[in-house]
Amino acid sequence: MKIYLLKRIVMLIPLMLGITLITFTVIHLAPGEPVDMQTAMNPKVGKEARERLTRFYGLDKPLHEQYFNWVGKLVRLDLGRSFSSDGRPVLDKIKERLPVTLSLNIIALFLEFGLAVPIGILAATRRDSLLDKGITVFVFIGFAVPTFWLALLLMYFFGVRLGWLPISGLHTLGSDNWGMWSYLWDMAKHLIMPVMVASFGSLAGLSRYMRSAMLNVVSQDYITTARAKGLSESVVIYKHALRNALLPLITLLGFSIPGLIGGSVIFETIYAIPGMGQLFYQGVMSRDYPVVMGILVIGAFLTLFGNLAADLCYAVADPRIRHGEG
């Protein structure tokens, strides 16, 4: 097992380099230049000023030289400086916004899996019942509803029409002067709609995966044997069937880890939440290459880490994998 883990960790290095090379190339091939985005609205900026900015940002060098310079800084954990007017280090910008995005998406992730597992079990154990059909309708709605449309709908209904929830930001202006419980309650109200948007679509899909996995497991011979021994249905389902049915969800959990950042672009932009998703959107719109690449590197690392974590969880959940590796 240790040798297997060591091999997987070593393999992360070339995979990471390959991902950064592809993303770096694609970003620089996209239409629009950072200098043009900064000077387009200023008619007084001439050709010489644009050339100076191009040299200042190092964009006059060949693409491969820019890439190797960037990788050299990345090895030292230096993501460079933003092309925006503040010129701040990208790492500082990410440190400010990363806790917000991780906190929001981790809450949504726990909500997704915490609800998807029991919903999938109920649908599988009551196959073709009215409850199962109702869950199926819910799943199709979850797949069909666009995230941005749901975010705007919730904003209009709960924020504008009813006035129950705030529609933007993380805190009410002046809430820093409130008591601790009032401050936390205010932040919780700001997070309700973003968390609902972040978890709704994934909850529908995960519950469907759980239902399919559970139906596949309960048809196995060892489940029939367990029932023939006189075990209660709850013991058969939750002790014998559930553990094996969780294996497909473990894979999905591994792929959900990079979504902690990438999946927040839409609702953070709509709800004006100062997180990584909003920063990424602003970086793309302004062609801020260091910011975009810095966030993509973190997303790539989370993807590889998620795959590794999924493999480890497989080994924990299924003893056959451990014995086979041994």
C-alpha positions, 0 to 999 in steps of 0.5 A: 500500500505504501509503494502504491501511494508513493507511485501515485504521488510521484505521478502527480508531478508530470500530470500537474505539469501537463495540465499547467502547459495545456491551460497556459497555452489555451489561455494565451490563445484566447482572443484579447490581450491584457494590455488592450483590456486596460487601455481600450477605454483610454484614447490618450494611450498610444502605441508606445505606452501599449508596448511598454506595458507589454514589456513590463508584463513580459508578454513580448517574450515567446510563449514557451519562455513565458511558460518556463518563467511562470513554472520557475516561479510556481516551484517557489510558490510564487504565482506572480503579480496581478495585471490589475491596477493594484498589482498585488501578488496573486497568492495574497488575493487567493488567500483572502478569498479562498476561505470564503469559497471553501467554507461555502462549498464545504457546507454545500458538499455536506448537505449534498451527500448528507441528503443524497444518501438517504434519498437514494436509499429510500428510492431504492428500497421503495422501487416504483412506489409513489415516493420513488416516482416523486424523487425521479421527478425531483432529479429531472428538475434538478438536471434541467434547471440552469444554475444561474436561472435558479439563483435569479429566481431565488433572489427575486422570490426570497429577496425581492418579493418576500424580503426574507433573505439578503440578495448579495454579499456576506454581511450587512453593512455595519454588522461588524458592530453587532453582537456575535450571535447577531453577526453569525445569524446575519452571515447565515442568512446571506449564505442560505441562497448560495448554498441552495444553488450550489447543492441543488443540481448535485443533490439530484444527481448524487441521489440518482447515483445512490439509487442505482448503486443500491439497486445493483447491490441489493440484487446480489447473492450475499444480500439474499443470503443475509435476508435468508438468515433472518436478519432485519431489513435495516441491518441488511440495508445499512450494514451489508448493502450500504457500504458497497453501494457507497463506492460509486459515490466515493468516486463522485466525492473525489471529483467534487473536490475541484468543484469546491472552486470551479463550481462557485463562479456562477453563484458567487458572481450573481450574489456578489460573494467575494470568493474565488469564483468571483475572482476567477470571473473578474480575472477572465474578463480582464485577461489577468493571466496570473490570477487565472493561472493561479486559480487553475493551478489550485483547481488542477491540484484539487483534481489530482488530490481528489482522485488520490483521495478517492482511491484511498477511500476505495481501499478503506471501503472495499477490503478486496482492493486492499488485498488485491494491492497487497 
